[in-house]
Amino acid sequence: MNASNIFVDSFAWLEILNGSDRGKIALAGARIRLDHKMGAVDSLILATAILHDPKVLTGDQHFEGMAEAVMI
């Protein structure tokens, strides 16, 4: 078996990343996705902004009214 023939399911993925910065973003993104009914990519972008304090420069209406967003 080599790395090219391994498929990792979501449980293993979260276990691997648990406690890492990427794991925190993934878990926060999942929560945001459920709470705000956002798409997966938008959720991960917002989670990154929340955890690391950058602003999101966007015209995407999903970010309207969020403190982390600078609307254009």
N, C-alpha and C positions, 0 to 999 in steps of 0.2 A: 504494500500500500504506500502511495506517495501523496503529497499535498494536492495533486491535480485530480485525485479521485475521491476527495472527501467533501461531503456536503454537510454544512453545519446548520442545525435547526435553531429556532429562536431561543429556546431554553439554554442550549449550550452557548450560543452567542452572548446572552446576557450574563451567564456564569463566567465566561472568559473575560468580559469587559467590566464585570461588577467591581466597583471601586476605582476604576480608571477614569480619566477625564472623558474619554469617548463613551464609556458606559454611563456616566452621569448624564451626558448629553442625550444619549439614546433613551434612557429612562424618563428624563424630563420631557423629551420630545413626544414620547408615547402618551404621557399624561396630558400635555398640551393638545395633542391630536384628539384625544377623547373629550377634554373639557371645552375646547373651542371649535370642534368640528372642522379642523384645518387639515389640509393635505399633509402627507408625510414630509415632503421637503420643506414646506413652510414651517411645520412644527419643529424640525431640526434647526432651521435657521433661527427661529424665535428662542428655542432652548439655548442655543449658543449665545445669543445676545443677552439672555437673562443671566446665564452663568458667568459670562466673561465681560459684561458691561459695554460692548460696542453698540452702536445704533444701527438699525437696519434701514438703509436708504431704499425706498420702494414706492411703487405706485399701486401695489397689490391691495385691493380693498380688504383682504383678510386681516391686514395689519392696522386698519383704520382704528384710531383711538387708543392704540397700545403705546405705553410710555417708551418702549424700546424702538419705536418706528419713527422715522422722519419721512413723511409723505412728500412725494414729488408730483 
